[in-house]
Amino acid sequence: MRNYIALLGAFQLFSGCCQAVTHTFDWNVTWVMANPDGLAERKVIGINDQWPLPTVDVNKGDRVVVNMHNGLGDKTTSIHWHGMYQNGTNDMDGPSMVTQCPVLPGSSITYNFTVNQNGTYWYHCHTDYCYPDGYRAPFIVHDEESYFYDEYDEEMVLTMTDWYHDMTEDIGPDFMSLYNPTGAEPIPNSFLFNNSVSQSYPVEAGKTYLLRLINIATFVGQYFWIEDHQMRIVEIDGIYVDETEADILYLSAAQRYSVLVTMKNSTEKNYGMVMVADSSLLDLITPDLLLNQTNWLEYNPSAPHNEITMPVEESSELYPFDDMTLVPHDRVELYKNPKQTIELTLVMDNLDNGMGYGLLNDHSYTKPKVPTLYTVMSAGDLATDATVYGEYTQSVVLEKDDVVEIILSNQDSGTHPFHLHGHAFQLLDRFPSYGENFYDYDAGTEFATFDPSNHTEFPVYPARRDTFVLPPGGYYVIRFLANNPGVWLFHCHIDWHMMQGLAMTFIEAPRELQNNLVIPDNHIKVCEAAGVPYEGNAAANTEDYLNLKGENKPPGFIPDGFTARGIVALVFSCICAIMGMVAISIYGMSGLNSPVRRPGSDDNTSTEMEITETSRAYRD
């Protein structure tokens, strides 16, 4: 691949072409059949009748044009270009009801944006339960000016993911159900490496490879290491970092690493690339679920391909490299003097319909009736008033170039990888750090909180990335610079949690956004085909943007004490209980009558009643 890129660059130079390349893709999104783990064939979402989906390979500065037609027939869709900042093209970001309307079957949409960044990314559907059905693939931006470009010979793109045999249309209703009050996430049936299992990847002795690692999972994080080989980290989530050695990496859902790995000079042995699922996320580990998977750097096809296994109890003791210790190669200093500090508390709880939800500051994200970006574009001067975006999008309005600090506290016993659209953020603090105490929090114990007057000193050059893992019962502190006008979602990237409402919205420089953005006609037509309003506030009110009557709402909280209905039910229950006790007392005090045969009578069915001696004695 790298040789191809070099030849392409030489051809462009020779031809005198100074313009970036435009890559145009015509994609018909369709159902296809696949059996990637060899255990069960199922329908998956393909592109142009093919699955796995195509990897997008471009150079920094190129333009990408994707004409997507929804040929699924029974499912709405969209595309989010994960990690793309979309600076100036917020309308191309892709999450439904945030920056666009959902694309109905039979409709088409065009995504058109310039790639002014570099590194390892991916794309996926961002409409309801969509990407777990296979709609996800790498998006690679090559950069000949990277500081490590001359240090490697070839590239490999390696994805890891969880995999479900059932369709999400079947899993989803069972997950969000009265019969799942704890909100236990669906357990995958297997785990895939490059959309397959136990594969060999030919390598040449002595060469150095750039491995681009991407976790495209719905849910489960993965540990990754290579037998008897050292990894040298050079990139996280599109940000170049100073070359740093690591033995074990942890990739949550949506995280990426690029590492340099130099092959040995001997070809006597093949070496395992080991992937171990994070079992702490699983409420249940079924007997047939294999948490370990070995794929091989194949030096010699004739040499053994030995499996590397690890018991579940040992996998919980893996201590991966701490991403907070990485130093960005561009030496961007700590963003100082935050203009806004946003303190968020995360809980997972039941609402009054009996189902489990995710909440940030007691708000569970609920989609508005108008895509939030379209509310910005139609609200005029009121675009700076967070009220118009609805109470349940939990929108925060930011001014251009504000330094924004987020303190996110976790009152849940599980980890949560949070992703911010449109930005990479600085990693300032996290408690606990990766290590032996990372998973020690038990539900019901006191959770840790950040003390702004007493904390470890923030790094001078903090690591940056777009997805960061929130520890169980702990917290993290991040900052970003609001230099990208747009509507940007901030959410847990475990897709099940996103469906439970674990998200909020940043409205960044809305007046500037109005002045510089024009929504394409084909995006408006998508709304018209779907019957979704593209003007108005969160309640689709175009007359009074401050009137939110009729906006979509989540279920309410389970009230403390008794509701009026509960009081009425209690009163009638008490009345019934008292009447029952009175009836029993009267019946007992009246004596017990027994049917007996009259002396001398042969009629065994006589109905004449005589009082028994026992009841007579009681009455006397």
DRENDREN-904412 format. One line per 10 residues: number of its first residue (from 1); for each residue x, y, z of C-alpha. Coordinates in steps of 0.25 Angstrom, whole numbers, m for minus. Layout:
BEGIN
NUM	X,Y,Z  ... .
END
This chain:
BEGIN
1	0,0,0  11,10,4  18,7,m10  5,10,m17  4,23,m9  18,27,m13  16,24,m28  3,32,m27  10,44,m21  21,43,m32 .
11	11,42,m43  4,55,m38  17,62,m37  21,58,m51  8,62,m57  9,76,m50  m4,74,m43  m4,83,m31  m19,80,m27  m23,69,m16 .
21	m30,57,m22  m45,56,m21  m50,42,m18  m64,39,m22  m72,27,m17  m85,22,m21  m90,13,m10  m103,6,m10  m106,1,4  m112,m13,3 .
31	m114,m26,11  m104,m37,9  m102,m51,15  m89,m53,23  m83,m63,33  m70,m57,38  m68,m65,50  m72,m78,43  m83,m81,54  m96,m75,48 .
41	m100,m68,35  m108,m56,36  m112,m43,29  m102,m32,30  m102,m18,24  m93,m17,11  m89,m7,1  m91,m10,m14  m95,m24,m9  m82,m27,m3 .
51	m77,m29,12  m68,m26,18  m69,m11,15  m59,m4,7  m47,3,14  m46,17,10  m32,21,7  m29,35,4  m17,45,6  m17,58,15 .
61	m24,69,7  m32,60,m2  m47,62,m4  m57,51,m1  m71,50,m8  m80,39,m4  m93,37,m12  m101,28,m2  m114,21,m6  m122,14,4 .
71	m125,1,m3  m128,m7,10  m143,m7,9  m147,m7,23  m137,1,31  m133,16,32  m118,19,32  m107,30,31  m92,31,31  m83,37,42 .
81	m68,39,39  m63,36,52  m52,45,56  m53,54,44  m54,69,50  m63,73,39  m58,87,40  m67,96,32  m75,84,28  m83,81,41 .
91	m95,76,32  m87,64,27  m84,59,41  m95,48,40  m103,46,53  m118,45,50  m126,56,57  m113,64,61  m108,69,48  m117,62,38 .
101	m130,54,36  m130,39,35  m129,34,21  m141,25,18  m141,13,9  m141,18,m5  m135,31,m2  m121,36,m5  m111,46,2  m98,52,m2 .
111	m86,54,7  m76,64,2  m64,68,11  m49,71,10  m40,63,19  m30,73,26  m25,63,36  m17,51,37  m17,37,43  m26,25,46 .
121	m41,27,46  m54,19,43  m68,21,38  m81,15,43  m96,17,43  m101,27,53  m116,24,53  m122,16,64  m117,1,65  m110,1,52 .
131	m95,m1,52  m96,m14,60  m102,m20,48  m88,m19,41  m89,m4,35  m75,0,39  m61,0,33  m47,7,34  m45,21,28  m30,23,26 .
141	m23,37,24  m8,35,19  2,46,21  16,46,15  20,57,24  18,49,37  30,49,46  31,34,45  28,32,30  42,27,27 .
151	42,18,38  33,7,33  32,m2,20  18,m6,19  4,m4,26  m6,m13,32  m20,m8,36  m26,m17,47  m40,m16,53  m46,m23,65 .
161	m60,m24,69  m71,m32,76  m81,m39,67  m95,m43,69  m103,m54,62  m116,m48,64  m121,m36,57  m121,m23,65  m136,m21,61  m138,m34,70 .
171	m127,m31,81  m132,m16,83  m146,m19,88  m141,m29,98  m130,m20,103  m140,m8,105  m150,m16,112  m157,m18,125  m151,m32,125  m137,m26,126 .
181	m139,m16,137  m124,m15,141  m120,m11,126  m111,m23,125  m104,m21,111  m106,m32,101  m95,m42,101  m88,m44,88  m87,m58,81  m72,m56,77 .
191	m61,m46,74  m55,m43,61  m41,m39,56  m42,m32,42  m56,m38,41  m51,m52,43  m45,m61,53  m31,m68,54  m24,m63,42  m10,m62,37 .
201	m3,m49,32  9,m51,24  21,m43,28  36,m41,23  47,m43,33  54,m30,37  43,m21,32  36,m11,40  21,m10,39  11,1,43 .
211	m1,m6,49  m13,2,50  m22,m3,61  m37,0,61  m47,m5,71  m60,m4,63  m68,m11,73  m83,m8,78  m79,m11,92  m67,m19,97 .
221	m53,m13,99  m41,m22,95  m27,m24,100  m16,m26,89  m2,m30,89  8,m37,80  16,m49,85  31,m46,86  30,m33,79  30,m19,84 .
231	20,m8,79  24,6,78  12,15,79  12,27,69  m2,31,68  m15,31,76  m29,35,70  m22,43,58  m12,50,68  3,47,66 .
241	10,45,79  25,43,82  29,29,79  26,21,92  28,6,95  17,m2,100  15,m17,103  0,m17,104  m11,m8,98  m25,m6,102 .
251	m35,m1,92  m49,2,96  m60,3,86  m56,14,76  m42,16,80  m30,15,70  m15,13,71  m4,13,61  8,5,65  22,2,58 .
261	26,m13,60  39,m18,54  40,m32,50  50,m42,55  61,m46,45  58,m61,47  47,m69,40  47,m81,49  34,m77,56  21,m70,55 .
271	16,m61,66  3,m58,71  m5,m45,71  m13,m47,83  m27,m41,85  m34,m43,99  m48,m37,101  m50,m29,114  m59,m38,122  m61,m28,133 .
281	m72,m22,123  m80,m35,122  m91,m38,132  m90,m53,127  m80,m61,120  m86,m72,113  m79,m85,112  m77,m84,97  m72,m70,97  m57,m70,94 .
291	m51,m57,100  m37,m60,94  m33,m60,80  m20,m62,73  m16,m57,59  m2,m59,54  9,m51,48  13,m62,39  28,m62,36  27,m77,31 .
301	15,m83,26  21,m97,29  24,m93,44  14,m96,55  2,m86,58  1,m88,73  m11,m82,80  m9,m73,92  m19,m74,102  m22,m67,115 .
311	m32,m71,126  m43,m61,129  m38,m59,143  m24,m55,138  m30,m46,127  m35,m37,138  m21,m35,143  m16,m29,130  m10,m15,132  m10,m8,118 .
321	m2,5,114  m7,17,120  m11,26,109  m10,39,118  5,38,118  7,40,103  12,53,98  6,59,86  17,61,75  12,75,72 .
331	14,80,86  1,87,87  1,92,101  m10,91,112  m22,99,109  m22,109,121  m33,117,128  m46,110,123  m57,119,120  m67,108,123 .
341	m66,97,133  m77,86,131  m78,76,142  m86,64,139  m90,52,147  m93,39,140  m103,29,146  m110,17,140  m124,16,145  m139,11,143 .
351	m149,21,139  m164,20,142  m166,11,130  m158,0,137  m146,1,127  m132,4,129  m126,17,124  m113,25,124  m114,39,130  m104,51,130 .
361	m108,60,141  m122,53,142  m124,55,127  m126,44,117  m124,49,103  m136,48,95  m136,52,80  m143,65,76  m154,66,66  m144,75,57 .
371	m130,72,55  m122,81,64  m113,87,53  m126,91,46  m131,98,58  m118,106,59  m120,109,44  m135,114,46  m135,120,60  m128,134,56 .
381	m124,142,68  m130,131,77  m119,121,73  m111,125,85  m122,122,95  m120,107,99  m135,106,101  m139,105,87  m131,92,86  m140,85,96 .
391	m138,81,110  m135,66,107  m124,68,97  m116,74,109  m110,85,99  m99,94,104  m96,107,95  m82,110,94  m75,123,89  m64,123,78 .
401	m51,119,83  m55,117,98  m47,107,106  m57,97,111  m54,87,122  m62,75,125  m62,68,138  m69,55,137  m72,46,149  m76,32,148 .
411	m87,26,158  m87,13,151  m79,1,153  m76,m1,138  m66,7,129  m71,17,118  m63,21,106  m68,35,103  m66,41,89  m67,56,85 .
421	m71,59,71  m63,70,64  m51,70,73  m39,63,79  m39,67,94  m27,68,104  m26,57,115  m24,64,128  m27,55,139  m34,41,142 .
431	m36,34,154  m33,23,156  m22,21,145  m20,9,137  m14,m2,147  m18,m12,158  m29,m3,164  m36,2,151  m47,m8,153  m48,m9,168 .
441	m61,0,169  m73,m8,175  m87,m2,173  m92,4,185  m79,9,191  m75,24,191  m70,28,177  m58,37,175  m60,52,171  m50,62,165 .
451	m45,73,175  m41,85,166  m33,90,178  m26,77,181  m21,69,169  m9,64,162  m2,75,153  m8,75,139  2,71,128  9,83,121 .
461	6,76,107  m6,67,110  m9,55,101  m21,57,92  m31,47,86  m46,47,82  m50,35,91  m46,33,105  m50,23,116  m57,27,128 .
471	m53,18,140  m64,11,149  m67,19,161  m57,29,157  m56,42,148  m48,48,137  m45,63,133  m43,67,119  m42,81,111  m44,85,97 .
481	m44,98,89  m57,102,83  m51,106,70  m60,98,61  m74,104,59  m84,93,59  m94,84,66  m86,73,73  m90,61,80  m83,56,93 .
491	m87,42,96  m83,28,101  m79,20,89  m84,7,95  m96,7,85  m105,0,95  m103,12,104  m105,22,93  m119,16,91  m121,17,106 .
501	m119,32,105  m105,34,110  m102,46,102  m102,62,101  m100,73,91  m91,84,89  m95,96,80  m83,103,77  m83,117,71  m97,116,65 .
511	m97,130,59  m84,128,52  m90,115,47  m102,121,42  m93,131,34  m84,121,28  m92,108,25  m103,105,15  m110,92,16  m110,84,3 .
521	m123,82,m5  m122,67,m5  m121,67,11  m134,75,11  m140,65,2  m136,54,11  m144,61,22  m156,63,13  m156,48,9  m156,44,24 .
531	m166,54,28  m157,60,38  m158,76,40  m145,83,36  m149,96,43  m153,100,57  m149,97,71  m148,84,77  m163,82,77  m164,87,62 .
541	m170,100,67  m167,110,56  m176,121,62  m170,122,76  m156,116,78  m157,117,93  m169,109,93  m166,94,95  m179,88,96  m180,75,90 .
551	m165,72,90  m160,58,91  m158,54,105  m152,42,112  m160,34,122  m161,41,136  m154,37,149  m160,27,158  m166,36,169  m162,36,184 .
561	m174,31,192  m188,29,187  m194,35,175  m209,39,175  m212,26,167  m204,18,178  m211,25,189  m225,21,183  m220,7,181  m215,6,195 .
571	m228,11,201  m236,1,194  m226,m10,197  m228,m6,212  m243,m6,211  m243,m20,204  m234,m25,215  m243,m20,226  m256,m25,220  m249,m39,218 .
581	m245,m39,233  m259,m35,237  m265,m46,228  m256,m56,234  m259,m52,248  m274,m53,246  m273,m66,240  m264,m72,251  m274,m66,262  m286,m72,256 .
591	m282,m86,258  m278,m98,249  m290,m106,243  m288,m120,239  m297,m129,231  m301,m142,239  m310,m153,238  m323,m153,246  m323,m165,256  m330,m176,250 .
601	m330,m170,236  m324,m178,224  m323,m165,216  m309,m162,215  m312,m150,206  m321,m143,217  m319,m128,217  m324,m126,231  m313,m119,239  m310,m122,254 .
611	m301,m114,262  m288,m122,266  m284,m124,280  m272,m116,278  m279,m104,273  m289,m105,284  m278,m106,295  m272,m93,288  m286,m86,289  m288,m90,303 .
END
